Amino acid sequence: MQGAYKTESVFKQLLIFGGITLASFFVIGVLGTLLLAAVTGTSVNELNNLATLSADKSRAIPLIRGMQLVQFVSLFLIPALISAKLFSTSVKKYLGWRRPSHPEFFFTGAAVMLLALPLGNWLGEINRSIPFPEGISRWINQKENEIAGLIKLILSQRSIKDLLLNLIFIALLAAVGEELFFRGIVQRLLIKWIKHPMAGIVITAILFSALHAQFYGFLPRLALGILLGMMYWYSGSLWVAITAHFVYDAVLIVAAYFYPNLLDVENIKQSKELWVSSLPAALVSLLLVLMLMLRMHKMSQNTYESVYADDNVPVKNHPFDFPENTPE
């Protein structure tokens, strides 16, 4: 089984990965949901519509965390590990589970995430200012309010224990699972297919943002995905991207803990004046982020050849071939 599909085309590997993901999500996800329902005495219908339980926090919050764990295992962890085993002879090497060439990558990645917050806020304001037909706008707002309600519910608890649990179930599981899935597998395959690192990073970031199904967060999450993808490519270590992703989410969770008013949807202004007034901070944020990413680029020892040296897939006649396959 180890490396059984190592020499298959990238297109076939993507199809295999998609099939494994769907099978894992439906089989393991369903089994996990049934187990959670049996253990907690909750019906499957209630688990599929957690918003109906929002009035009972003591019951709803553990169920939300349980569903987060089921999703982490079935949608992210299992598909990534199985695919890495099928596509390589070394799961750790394939997924980038190694230390970066320099520990500075960790600190620089974390700094990028913190400095990118004003830029992300500005992009979010741009998202919210985009006009849509009334029907589509109503549907978007309904979905956004449902998700915002669940987020507000799980972050509304005021104990240190709940803060730590939120850091684990929201920040840590998302950082590990999403980076394994999107950067560890999807980005790796797309860069090999297109043979251009930045193009693969951007396409992965688009998928990363779109699959979250939150329109008003599409642009900020797209920018986040691009930065995380570049961090992984420059450092060659998935741990750098995981650490940076965790720092970003953790800061938002801690901020919501100390400033609960940040969770009120009504406090999010949706006006042209807001994104115009926040533009200077966004530009400074962008400049600082670009400076740090340039620093990462200069430190990088990663190349296309070093990443894919063991893949044994012919690429010379690929339609997207470039004269030099080096990092951006």
C-alpha positions in Angstrom: 0.0 0.0 0.0 2.9 2.4 0.8 3.6 4.4 -2.4 1.1 2.3 -4.4 0.1 5.4 -6.5 3.3 7.3 -6.3 4.0 7.2 -10.1 0.4 8.0 -11.1 -0.3 11.3 -12.9 -1.2 14.3 -10.7 -4.7 14.4 -12.2 -5.3 10.8 -11.1 -3.8 11.5 -7.7 -6.2 14.4 -7.3 -9.1 12.2 -8.2 -8.0 9.5 -5.7 -7.6 12.2 -3.0 -11.0 13.5 -3.7 -12.5 10.0 -3.6 -10.8 9.2 -0.3 -12.0 12.5 1.2 -15.6 11.9 0.2 -15.5 8.3 1.4 -13.9 9.3 4.7 -16.2 12.2 5.3 -19.4 10.1 4.7 -18.3 6.9 6.3 -16.2 8.0 9.2 -18.2 11.2 9.5 -21.5 9.4 9.7 -20.1 6.8 12.2 -18.6 9.6 14.3 -21.9 11.5 14.3 -23.9 8.4 15.3 -21.4 7.7 18.1 -21.6 11.2 19.3 -25.4 11.1 19.2 -25.5 7.8 21.2 -23.0 9.0 23.8 -24.8 12.3 24.4 -28.3 11.1 23.9 -28.9 13.6 21.1 -30.8 12.9 17.9 -28.9 13.0 14.6 -31.3 15.7 13.4 -30.3 17.9 16.3 -26.6 17.3 15.5 -27.2 18.3 11.9 -28.9 21.5 13.0 -26.9 22.7 16.1 -28.4 26.2 15.8 -31.7 24.8 17.3 -29.8 23.9 20.5 -28.3 27.4 21.0 -30.7 28.2 23.9 -29.2 25.4 26.0 -25.5 26.3 26.1 -24.5 23.6 28.5 -25.7 21.0 26.0 -25.0 22.7 22.7 -21.3 23.7 23.3 -20.0 20.2 24.0 -21.9 18.9 20.9 -20.4 21.6 18.7 -16.9 20.6 20.0 -17.7 17.0 19.4 -18.8 17.7 15.8 -15.6 19.7 15.3 -13.5 16.7 16.3 -15.5 14.4 14.0 -14.9 16.8 11.1 -11.2 17.1 11.9 -10.7 13.3 11.8 -13.0 12.5 8.9 -12.5 15.4 6.6 -8.9 16.4 7.2 -6.7 14.0 9.1 -7.7 10.6 7.6 -7.8 11.7 4.0 -4.4 13.5 4.2 -2.7 10.6 6.0 -4.1 7.9 3.6 -3.3 9.9 0.5 0.3 10.7 1.7 0.8 7.0 2.3 -0.5 6.1 -1.2 1.5 8.8 -3.0 4.9 8.4 -1.3 7.2 6.1 0.5 7.6 8.6 3.4 4.5 10.2 4.9 6.5 12.7 7.0 8.6 13.9 4.1 5.7 14.1 1.7 3.6 16.2 4.2 6.5 18.4 5.2 6.7 17.2 8.7 10.2 18.4 9.4 11.9 21.3 11.0 12.5 24.3 8.7 16.1 25.2 7.8 16.1 28.0 10.3 13.9 28.5 13.4 13.4 32.2 12.4 10.7 30.9 10.0 8.4 30.2 13.0 8.7 33.7 14.4 8.5 35.4 11.0 5.4 33.4 10.2 3.7 34.3 13.4 4.6 37.9 13.0 3.1 37.9 9.5 -0.2 36.7 10.8 -0.4 39.3 13.5 0.6 42.1 11.1 -1.9 40.9 8.5 -4.9 41.5 10.9 -5.6 45.1 9.7 -5.3 44.0 6.1 -7.7 41.1 6.8 -10.2 43.4 8.4 -10.1 45.8 5.5 -10.6 42.9 3.0 -13.6 41.8 5.1 -15.1 45.3 4.9 -14.6 45.2 1.1 -16.5 41.8 1.1 -19.4 43.2 3.0 -19.7 46.3 0.8 -20.2 44.3 -2.5 -23.8 44.7 -3.6 -25.9 41.6 -4.6 -29.4 41.1 -5.8 -31.9 41.1 -2.9 -32.5 37.3 -3.1 -28.9 36.3 -3.1 -28.0 38.9 -0.4 -30.8 37.6 1.8 -29.5 34.0 1.4 -25.9 35.1 2.1 -26.9 37.0 5.2 -28.9 34.1 6.5 -26.0 31.7 6.2 -23.6 34.2 7.7 -25.9 34.8 10.6 -26.3 31.1 11.3 -22.5 30.6 11.3 -22.0 33.8 13.3 -24.5 32.6 15.9 -22.7 29.3 16.4 -19.4 31.1 16.7 -20.8 33.5 19.2 -22.3 30.7 21.2 -19.1 28.7 21.5 -17.0 31.8 22.3 -19.4 33.3 24.7 -18.3 31.2 27.7 -16.2 33.2 30.2 -14.1 30.7 32.1 -10.4 30.0 31.5 -11.3 26.3 30.9 -13.6 27.3 28.0 -10.9 29.6 26.6 -8.4 26.8 26.6 -10.9 24.4 25.1 -11.7 26.9 22.3 -8.0 27.3 21.6 -7.8 23.5 21.2 -11.0 22.8 19.3 -11.2 25.9 17.2 -7.6 27.1 16.7 -5.5 24.0 17.0 -7.7 21.5 15.2 -8.3 24.0 12.3 -4.6 24.8 12.0 -3.5 21.1 11.9 -6.4 19.8 9.9 -6.7 22.5 7.3 -2.9 22.8 6.7 -2.6 19.0 6.3 -5.5 19.0 3.8 -4.9 22.2 1.8 -1.2 22.9 2.0 0.1 19.3 2.7 -1.9 17.6 -0.1 -3.8 20.0 -2.3 -1.1 22.6 -2.7 1.6 20.0 -3.1 -0.3 18.3 -6.0 -1.3 21.5 -7.7 2.2 22.9 -7.7 3.5 19.7 -9.2 0.8 19.7 -11.8 1.1 23.4 -12.8 4.9 23.4 -12.2 4.7 27.0 -10.9 4.7 27.5 -7.1 2.9 30.8 -6.9 0.1 29.6 -9.2 -0.4 26.5 -7.2 -0.4 28.5 -3.9 -3.1 30.9 -5.2 -5.4 28.2 -6.6 -5.1 26.3 -3.3 -6.0 29.5 -1.4 -9.0 30.0 -3.6 -10.2 26.5 -2.8 -9.3 27.0 0.9 -11.5 30.1 1.1 -14.4 28.9 -1.1 -14.8 25.6 0.8 -15.4 27.5 4.0 -18.7 28.6 2.5 -18.6 32.0 4.2 -18.8 34.7 1.5 -18.1 37.7 3.8 -14.9 36.1 4.8 -13.8 35.0 1.3 -11.2 37.8 0.6 -9.6 37.7 4.1 -9.4 33.9 4.0 -8.0 34.0 0.5 -5.2 36.3 1.6 -4.6 34.1 4.6 -4.4 31.0 2.4 -1.9 32.7 0.1 0.4 33.7 3.0 0.2 30.3 4.6 1.0 28.6 1.3 4.0 30.9 0.7 5.2 30.2 4.3 5.0 26.4 3.6 6.8 26.7 0.3 9.6 28.9 1.5 10.2 27.0 4.7 9.6 23.5 3.4 8.0 22.8 6.8 4.3 22.3 7.3 4.8 23.1 11.0 5.6 26.7 10.1 2.2 27.0 8.4 0.4 25.2 11.2 2.0 27.4 13.8 1.1 30.6 11.9 -2.4 29.4 11.3 -2.8 28.6 15.0 -1.4 32.0 16.1 -3.9 33.8 13.8 -7.0 32.0 15.1 -5.7 32.0 18.7 -5.4 35.8 18.7 -8.9 36.2 17.4 -10.2 33.8 20.1 -8.4 35.5 22.9 -9.5 38.9 21.7 -13.2 37.7 21.7 -12.7 36.4 25.2 -11.5 39.7 26.6 -13.7 41.9 24.4 -17.0 40.0 24.0 -18.6 42.9 22.1 -16.5 41.8 19.1 -18.9 38.9 18.7 -21.9 41.1 18.1 -22.8 41.1 14.4 -24.5 44.4 14.9 -21.2 46.0 15.7 -19.8 45.1 12.2 -20.4 48.2 10.2 -21.0 47.8 6.5 -20.3 51.2 5.0 -18.1 52.5 2.3 -16.7 55.1 4.8 -15.4 52.3 7.0 -13.3 50.5 4.5 -12.1 53.9 3.1 -11.0 55.1 6.6 -9.2 51.8 7.4 -7.3 51.8 4.1 -4.1 53.5 5.5 -3.8 50.8 8.2 -4.4 48.1 5.6 -1.6 49.6 3.4 0.9 49.7 6.3 -0.1 46.1 7.2 0.4 45.0 3.5 3.8 46.7 3.4 5.0 45.0 6.6 3.7 41.7 5.5 5.5 41.9 2.1 8.7 42.8 3.9 8.5 39.8 6.1 7.6 37.5 3.2 10.6 38.8 1.3 12.7 37.9 4.3 11.3 34.4 4.2 12.0 34.2 0.4 15.6 35.2 1.0 16.0 32.6 3.8 14.4 29.8 1.7 16.4 26.8 0.6 13.4 25.2 -1.0 13.2 24.4 -4.8 10.8 22.6 -7.0 13.4 19.9 -7.6 14.1 19.3 -3.9 10.4 19.0 -3.1 9.5 16.6 -5.9 12.8 14.7 -6.2 11.2 11.4 -5.0 8.0 11.6 -6.8 9.2 9.9 -10.0 6.6 11.5 -12.2 7.6 12.6 -15.7 7.0 16.3 -16.1 9.0 17.4 -19.2 6.1 17.5 -21.6 3.7 19.1 -19.2 1.8 21.9 -20.9 2.5 24.3 -18.1 6.2 23.6 -18.0 8.5 26.6 -17.3 12.3 27.0 -18.0 13.1 27.1 -14.3 11.1 25.5 -11.6 12.3 27.6 -8.6 10.3 29.2 -5.8 8.7 32.5 -6.4 
